Amino acid sequence: MDGLAIARAVHVLALVHWIGGLAMVTLVILPSLLRVDDPGQRLALFEAVEGRFSRQARISVLLVGLSGFYMTWRYDAWSRFADPQYWWMHAMVCLWALFTVMLFVAEPLFLHRWFAGRTLKRPDPAFRFALRAHQVVLAVSSVTIAGAVVGVHGAWF
């Protein structure tokens, strides 16, 4: 089997897991948690779900980055980053970099503690902020995925 085919499969499967999980958190879990009255219980539920998914997302984000780099190298597609037609490649790298920083740096160093402290003081605004942030990132992710799928098939928009 061709290494590029394997890399593409790994890339897509890891992306489905990563962004699919983001969609689940954004569209189902966070809105449900906003209905939980007890702030302590709300935070405990969020940490239980988010903690488990965060570990998985780190693996998925790592696999997306490695497979994306490999495909860019094997296709010798570096010149695409200089062509506006391939805007979606920039978007993919930026999205990957954002999540890499969030999952590997910000969350373990300070974001987890910051959010927990904020939710205990003002739970509703904290969870509404988390929901809005997730909605923005999910929207950007969706546009990026659509652009990449259309872009790799030769269309341009």
C-alpha positions in Angstrom: 0.0 0.0 0.0 1.2 3.5 -0.9 2.5 5.6 2.0 0.5 8.6 0.8 -2.7 6.6 0.9 -2.0 5.6 4.5 -1.1 9.1 5.4 -4.3 10.4 3.9 -6.4 7.8 5.7 -4.7 8.6 9.0 -5.2 12.3 8.3 -8.9 12.0 7.6 -9.6 9.6 10.5 -7.8 11.7 13.0 -9.5 14.8 11.7 -12.9 13.2 12.0 -12.2 12.2 15.6 -10.8 15.6 16.5 -13.4 17.9 14.9 -16.2 15.4 15.5 -15.4 15.6 19.2 -15.3 19.4 19.0 -18.7 19.3 17.4 -20.1 17.0 20.1 -18.7 19.2 22.9 -20.0 22.4 21.2 -23.4 21.2 20.1 -24.4 18.7 22.8 -22.3 18.7 25.9 -21.8 22.4 26.7 -25.5 23.3 26.0 -26.5 20.5 28.2 -24.2 21.6 31.0 -25.7 25.1 30.9 -28.9 23.4 32.2 -27.2 21.9 35.3 -28.0 24.1 38.2 -25.3 23.1 40.7 -22.0 24.9 39.6 -19.8 22.3 41.3 -21.6 19.4 39.5 -21.5 21.3 36.2 -17.8 21.8 36.5 -17.2 18.2 37.6 -19.2 16.8 34.6 -17.3 19.1 32.2 -13.9 18.1 33.6 -14.8 14.4 33.4 -15.9 14.6 29.8 -13.3 17.2 28.7 -10.4 15.5 30.4 -11.1 12.2 28.7 -11.6 13.8 25.3 -8.6 16.1 25.7 -6.2 13.2 26.0 -7.7 11.6 22.8 -7.7 15.0 21.0 -4.0 15.4 21.7 -3.3 12.1 19.9 -5.6 13.1 17.0 -4.1 16.5 16.6 -0.6 15.0 16.7 -1.6 12.5 14.0 -3.2 15.2 11.8 0.0 17.3 12.1 2.4 14.4 11.3 0.3 13.1 8.4 -0.3 16.6 7.0 3.4 17.4 7.1 4.3 14.0 5.5 1.8 14.6 2.7 3.0 18.1 2.0 6.6 16.8 1.9 5.8 13.8 -0.3 3.8 15.9 -2.7 6.4 18.6 -2.6 3.5 21.0 -2.1 5.4 23.7 -0.2 4.8 26.2 -3.1 1.1 26.0 -2.4 1.6 28.2 0.7 2.6 31.0 -1.6 -0.6 30.7 -3.8 -3.8 32.3 -2.5 -5.8 29.6 -4.3 -4.6 27.3 -1.5 -5.8 29.5 1.3 -7.2 26.4 3.0 -3.7 25.0 3.5 -2.9 28.1 5.6 -6.2 27.7 7.4 -5.4 24.0 8.2 -2.0 24.9 9.6 -3.4 27.8 11.7 -6.2 25.6 13.1 -3.7 22.8 13.8 -1.3 25.3 15.5 -4.2 26.8 17.6 -5.3 23.4 18.9 -1.7 22.3 19.4 -1.0 25.3 21.6 -4.4 24.9 23.5 -4.0 21.2 24.1 -0.3 20.9 24.7 0.6 24.2 26.3 -2.3 26.4 27.5 -4.6 23.8 28.9 -2.0 22.0 31.1 -0.2 25.1 32.2 -3.0 27.5 33.1 -6.2 27.3 31.1 -7.7 24.4 33.1 -7.1 26.2 36.5 -8.3 29.5 35.1 -11.5 28.1 33.8 -12.2 26.1 37.0 -11.7 29.3 39.1 -13.9 31.3 36.8 -16.7 28.8 36.8 -16.7 28.6 40.6 -17.1 32.4 40.8 -19.4 33.1 37.9 -20.5 29.7 36.4 -23.1 30.9 33.8 -20.9 33.5 32.1 -17.9 31.2 32.2 -19.8 28.4 30.5 -21.5 30.7 28.0 -18.0 32.1 27.1 -16.7 28.5 26.7 -19.7 27.7 24.5 -19.2 30.8 22.3 -15.4 30.1 22.0 -16.2 26.5 20.9 -18.8 27.7 18.4 -16.3 30.1 16.8 -13.7 27.4 16.5 -16.2 24.9 15.2 -17.4 27.4 12.5 -13.8 28.1 11.5 -13.0 24.4 11.4 -16.1 23.7 9.3 -15.1 26.3 6.7 -11.5 25.0 6.7 -12.7 21.4 6.1 -15.1 22.5 3.3 -12.4 24.6 1.7 -9.9 21.7 1.9 -12.3 19.1 0.4 -13.2 21.4 -2.4 -9.6 22.6 -2.9 -8.1 19.2 -3.2 -10.5 18.4 -5.9 -9.4 21.3 -8.0 -12.1 23.9 -7.3 -11.3 27.3 -6.1 -13.4 29.7 -4.1 
